[in-house]
């Protein structure tokens, strides 16, 4: 009798464990890129749905929304808006206004002029910082732009994105996207980079603006547009930044579904001192709030 009860208890425990693991697997798959496109997925609502994930310094904001076509708008014209709305201002090597997407540095001049020791407030590796700090304060901005452009030239040759304060390279968002269920468009590996600069206010109060340099590539297929971007350089807070924006026509042709996947490697979450560990939940919450604000404004700006 006792043995029978023991076996029953073991069976019940195993069954509960199996159900728990299955539920977790389903929850994880529910937010994978592949699952999000399943017909009848309840995430496709008028207001859109969203999830925020945290794995150490890796933060991920996934948002699904629906754009209902307006009078006179077709699925093709809506997709064209997605295709023709780049992540920033085009960058051209050698052009005198190649950094115009960054605007003037009046809101960050102290970080540039004060870059005299490693690490400095503007994110660079030790060698780059030494070259910048060797210049007089009044010409350090030119050297900052020179070092960013050198990073880009190296990237064109090798596709390598260098690190900053820490010796390791930043995470590659494009590789992470594939592990999360995204499928790279045909011809992606052979496509050439297209560079864009932008200045983004990410956070309220005294946070410094993000001045970023992106490689963004756009692909069009029947009834679908995919935009994939990763940073080649980011001036503050983030060691890595990647974006996946995918828009698809609905079966009835009356709306398009939009999937946004924002991947951020937040450098402050890598700090191991006592006060940084205490502040981690608040820092994650801040990035959570700002990332969804950014994603909403991105779609608003497209449509």
Secondary structure, DSSP 4 states (H G I P E B T S, - for coil): -HHHHHHHHHHHHHHHHHHHHHHHHHHHHHTSHHHHTSTT-TT--SS-EEEEEEETTEEEEEEEEEEEPPTT--HHHHHHHHHT--SSEE--TT-TTTTGGG--STTTHHHHHT--SSS-SS---HHHHHHHHTS-GGGHHHHHHHHHHHHHHHHHHH-----SSSSSPPP-HHHHHHHTT--PPTTTTTPPP-EEEEEE--SSTTPPPEEEEEEEEEEEETTEEEEEEEEEEESSSEEEEEEEEEEEE-TTSSEEEEEEEEEEEEGGGG--SHHHHHHHHHHHHHHHHHHHHHHHHHHHHH-
